[in-house]
Amino acid sequence: MLDRARKSRPDKQIAVVLAKKEFEAWYLAILAGRFGLADGDLRLLVLAELTTTAWSVAGRDWVRRDGAGGRAALVDGVRAAFAAIPASLELRASP
């Protein structure tokens, strides 16, 4: 969407802002297509929440550090957050 807009008006500074509901619907449709699942499949909803949370955690940490390290540090943080998902799902509370 953004690429199309920028190509049509290279003389203008363009950004795309999606409301949360529209973004969620768009993201779930992409995931459903990639995995061949129905839009309402619970696994897609959980996956979407996990990925959104991983991005959010990494982004907040990067902002708290005033963007130190630039984009490379942000990307590293996102990768680390995604890598932490499997171990996070295996956590068990002590009895």
N, C-alpha and C positions, 0 to 999 in steps of 0.2 A: 504494500500500500504506500509506504513512505517512498520507496524507490520510484514508483510510478509517478507520484506527485512531484518529486524532485526533478525527474526527467522532463516532465511537462512544463515546469517553471524553474529552470536552473538559475534564473535571475532573482529568485525569492528564497528567503530562509524559511524552510518548512519543517514542521514537526507534526507528529500524529499523537493525539491523546485519546485513549480509549477508556470509557467508563469501566469500572470493575466488572460489572455483569457482562458487558459486551466482550471484554477480554477473556473472561472465563468461558463464555460460549465458544469463542473463536479457538481458544486453546484446547478445550475438550473435543471440538470437532477435528482438530489436527491429530490429537492423540487417538481418537476413535478410528480415524482413517489409517493411521500408521499401524495400529494393532489389530485392525479388523474387528472392532468391538462396537456395540451399540452405544450411542451417546450417553445413556443413563447408567452404564455399567459402573458399579460401585468401585471397582479397581481403578477406573480412570479418574474418578473423583479423588480418591486417595492419592494416586500418583500426581495429579495436578497440585494438590495441597502440599505434598512433599517437595516437589520441585520449586514451587513458589516460595515455600518456607526456606529452602536452601539458599535461593537467590537473596531473599530478604535478610537472612542471618549474615551472609557474606557481605552484603551491601551495607548493613548497619555497622558492622565491624570496621569496614573500610572507611566509612564516614567518620566514625569515632576517632579514627587515626588520621583525620583530616586529609584523606586521600593519599596518604604516604605511599610511595611506590608506583603511583599512577595506575593506569589501566592494567598493567601486568600484575600488580599486587591484587587488584580486584578480581581478575581472572583466576589467580592462584587461590584466593579465598573461596570463590565459587566452586572450584574443583575440589577443594578440601571439604567444603560443606556437603557436596554430593557424595564424596568418598565416605563421609561419616554416616550416611543414611543406613547402610546395612548393619553396622555395629550398633547403631541407635535402636534399630528394630529388635535386636537380640537382647537388649538390656532386660534384666529381671530384678525385681525388688527383693530385698532380703526378707526372710520370714520374720 
